[in-house]
Amino acid sequence: MPPKTPQEVLAAIEALHADHELSILRLSEPIAAAEGPSAARRNSQDPGQRTSDVSNASLDDAPTPASLEGDLEHYRELFAKLRFSYVEQVTKEKFIRAIVGDPPLIVTPQENLDLEAQNLEAKAALKALKTDVTETVARLEARALELSAKHERLSAENSRLAGLPQRIKALEESVAALRQTQEAATSNPNPDLNLPLSKTLELVEAKKRQRAELDRQLEQLQALVPRKKKELDRLHAELQPLETKRNNSSAAAREAKRRKDAALGGVEDDLEERGRWYRAADATLRQLLNVPA
C-alpha cells in the first residue's frame, strides 16, 4: 500500500472524528429505538401526560455531568412519590372493595401470617435485586468513567494527529534544506566539511583540546609579560647611553671625514678605518642586546 499524503491523513482523521462523535442523546438512540413501539403506544394512550421540566431542559441544552446528576436525583424523587401514591391508591381500592363487596372479604389471621411470610420473601428477593442493581450501576459507572477517560485521551490524540500534517510538512522542508546544505558542503574544497557526524565530533573535541592548550600557554605567557617588560625597560635604560655615544661617534666620524676630504681631496685615512670599526661594534652590540637598528 503506498503511503498516504498528509492531506489524506488529515481527511481520514476528520472523518473518523465526525463518525465517532459521542453524546448522551446519540448514545440513547439505540435504547429509544428499542422502546419505540411501546413508547409510541404509551404516548397514544396518554397524549396529555405532563413531562418533566428537568428532562425538557436536558434535551434542549447540552448535557453535562452536573445536569445529569440533577436529572437522576429529580427522577429518584419522582419515582419515590409515584411509588408511594401507587401503593396508597391500590391499598385504598382494595380496602374499599373488601368492605363494599358482597359478601365482604374476611381475612383470617392465618392468611395474614401467610401474607406476611410472602412479604418477607418478596422483600428479601427485592433487597437482593436492589443489591444486584447497585453493583451493576457501580460497574457501569466505573466503566463509564473508564470510557470517558479513554474518549478524552483519544480526542487529545486526534487533536495531536490533526497537527501532524503541518509538522510533517515543516520537517520535509527542513530535510530539503539540510539536503541542499549537504550538497553545498560536498562541493566545498575543505575536506573537514564533508566528514560524517562521528568524525566531526572527534574533530570538534580535538579542536577544543587544542584551544584549551593554547589558552594555557597564553596564560603562562601573560604571566611572563611583567617580568619581560621590566627587563625591556632595563635594556632601554642601558641602551640610551650607547645610543648617545654612537650618535656622537658618528657625528665625529662624519666631521673628520669631511675635513679630510676637504684637505686631501677625498683620500681615505685612518678615520675611515675607525668608522668601520665603530659600525661593526655598533652592529655587534645591537645583536647582543636584541635592539632593532
Secondary structure, DSSP 8 states (H G I E B T S, - for coil): -----HHHHHHHHHHHHHHT---HHHHHHHHHHHTHHHHHHHHHH-TT----HHHHHHHHS---HHHHHHHHHHHHHHHHHHHHHHHHHHHHHHHHHHHHSSS-----HHHHHHHHHHHHHHHHHHHHHHHHHHHHHHHHHHHHHHHHHHHHHHHHHHHHHHTHHHHHHHHHHHHHHHHHHHHHHHTSS-GGGG--HHHHHHHHHHHHHHHHHHHHHHHHHHHHHHHHHHHHHHHHHHHHHHHHHHHHHHHHHHHHHHHHHHHHSS---HHHHHHHHHHHHHHHHHHHHT---
